[in-house]
């Protein structure tokens, strides 16, 4: 039943490329974590929103009676210091923990401002940091003079507390469940579920009005399993790595999109289409349905992952 759709994919691809070529984009905003915009999304959970600025994550702050956890402390020391000032406004705890949804620089290097905090990290993400973190910092530093300045003293920090697949942190009356769900966006993608608040920090695994940034390490099977794992938690609120905070329905929206990618890729493979041709066609089809959504370049990698896993 998909064959009729694919008959027009070449036209769709042409239209999508033409629209992209004609789009006018403003210069990117500076990757600075904003202060005085922190919002309380649940009794113990706060978010510093990214403001839809590239290289700025949604920063999480979870406050218990004994300790405070910061999730994704921003790009470099300066941003980490801004996060610390926001933490001080909502928590008087002196015991701090830091964690990251994945190893990319805007999610990790702000930890330079947290020398006495305990860094809790999955073993697989720790390995990604050691293997690729320094090179990624160098790559990010080349994006602009400001990113270079922000990352001038950034280093790769290994975990103080490492875990394999899951870990629960008791902050004092508030429990945060850490769970590795990769290989999705990265091999070590980690979700954080604030149990008492029913808040899920989903990283780049579940987004809001956005395509998902699949990469060369992506497994479509792992991504679809991650949706099931997150859905079983029944979160009321979902905080993605980037973009607007949403509710639990985001899981189903993202799941349906990735299942469509999987179905299209399988159908094209069954017709004898090559992997690269399939990736181009699937990306064009999904962009045509959601022309305003960002991260469209992840669709090709998602399609290749689905193609490789298809019978």
Rosetta blueprint (number, residue, H / E / L):
1 X L
2 X L
3 X H
4 X H
5 X H
6 X H
7 X H
8 X L
9 X H
10 X H
11 X H
12 X H
13 X H
14 X H
15 X H
16 X H
17 X H
18 X H
19 X H
20 X H
21 X H
22 X H
23 X L
24 X L
25 X L
26 X L
27 X L
28 X L
29 X L
30 X L
31 X L
32 X L
33 X L
34 X L
35 X L
36 X L
37 X L
38 X L
39 X E
40 X E
41 X E
42 X E
43 X L
44 X L
45 X E
46 X E
47 X E
48 X E
49 X L
50 X L
51 X L
52 X L
53 X L
54 X L
55 X L
56 X L
57 X L
58 X L
59 X E
60 X E
61 X E
62 X E
63 X E
64 X L
65 X L
66 X L
67 X E
68 X E
69 X E
70 X E
71 X E
72 X L
73 X L
74 X L
75 X L
76 X H
77 X H
78 X H
79 X H
80 X H
81 X H
82 X H
83 X H
84 X H
85 X H
86 X H
87 X H
88 X H
89 X H
90 X H
91 X L
92 X L
93 X L
94 X L
95 X E
96 X E
97 X E
98 X E
99 X E
100 X L
101 X L
102 X L
103 X L
104 X L
105 X H
106 X H
107 X H
108 X H
109 X H
110 X H
111 X H
112 X H
113 X H
114 X L
115 X L
116 X L
117 X L
118 X E
119 X E
120 X E
121 X E
122 X E
123 X H
124 X H
125 X H
126 X H
127 X H
128 X H
129 X H
130 X H
131 X H
132 X H
133 X H
134 X H
135 X H
136 X H
137 X H
138 X H
139 X H
140 X H
141 X H
142 X L
143 X L
144 X L
145 X H
146 X H
147 X H
148 X H
149 X H
150 X H
151 X L
152 X L
153 X L
154 X L
155 X L
156 X L
157 X L
158 X L
159 X L
160 X L
161 X E
162 X E
163 X E
164 X L
165 X L
166 X E
167 X E
168 X E
169 X E
170 X E
171 X L
172 X L
173 X L
174 X L
175 X E
176 X E
177 X E
178 X E
179 X E
180 X E
181 X L
182 X L
183 X L
184 X L
185 X L
186 X L
187 X L
188 X L
189 X L
190 X E
191 X E
192 X E
193 X E
194 X E
195 X L
196 X L
197 X L
198 X L
199 X E
200 X E
201 X E
202 X E
203 X E
204 X L
205 X L
206 X L
207 X L
208 X L
209 X L
210 X E
211 X L
212 X L
213 X L
214 X L
215 X L
216 X L
217 X L
218 X L
219 X L
220 X H
221 X H
222 X H
223 X H
224 X H
225 X H
226 X H
227 X H
228 X H
229 X H
230 X H
231 X H
232 X H
233 X L
234 X L
235 X L
236 X L
237 X E
238 X E
239 X E
240 X E
241 X L
242 X L
243 X L
244 X L
245 X L
246 X E
247 X E
248 X L
249 X H
250 X H
251 X H
252 X H
253 X H
254 X H
255 X H
256 X H
257 X H
258 X H
259 X H
260 X H
261 X H
262 X H
263 X H
264 X H
265 X H
266 X H
267 X H
268 X H
269 X H
270 X H
271 X L
272 X L
273 X L
274 X L
275 X H
276 X H
277 X H
278 X H
279 X H
280 X H
281 X H
282 X H
283 X H
284 X H
285 X H
286 X H
287 X H
288 X H
289 X H
290 X L
291 X L
292 X L
293 X L
294 X E
295 X L
296 X L
297 X L
298 X H
299 X H
300 X H
301 X H
302 X H
303 X H
304 X H
305 X H
306 X H
307 X H
308 X H
309 X H
310 X L
311 X L
